[in-house]
Amino acid sequence: MANPPLISVVDDDNSVRESLQSLMRAVGFAVKVFGSAEEFLNWDHFQDTDCLILDVRMQGMSGIELQRHLMARHYEMPIIFITARASEKELRSQALRNGAVDFLAKPLTEDALLNAVHLALNRKDNRQSKME
C-alpha cells in the first residue's frame, strides 16, 4: 500500500496547528506541523510535502515570503494559504498568481479545507503524471 499523502501545516497559532493536525489525520493523511516558515525549511524532509497549508502572516518569514522562497528554488508543492484577514485581496491575488491552490479565510470550514487539499493533491498528481 502506498504511503498516505504528507500534509505540512505552517501556522504560528498552536490551536490552529493542533486542529488541522487532528483533521488531516482523521481523514487518513500523514501530517507534520510547524510553528514558523523557518522551522519548516529547517526540516530535512520539507521537500517531501505533498500539500502545504500555510498561514499568511507569521512572525519572521511570512507565508507569502515562504512561497517566493520555494518558487525561487524550484520546489514545487501545492500551497493552500489560510488567513485571519479575509480582506487581504492583494495578497490573495498575488498568492494565486504565484500558483497557490486556494486562499481561505479563518475560521476555516472542514469541507472547504478538505476540498482544497484534494484539489491540491490532484494537481500534484496531474503534474507528476505529465512529467513521467
Buried (B, 14 or more C-beta within 10 A) or exposed (E): EEEBBBBBBBBBBEEBBEBBBEBBEEEEBBBBBBBBBBBBBEEEEBEEBBBBBBBBBBEEBBBBEBBBEBEEEEEBBBBBBBBEEEEBEEBBEBBBEEBBBBBBBBEBEEEEBBEBBBBBBEBBEEEEEEEE
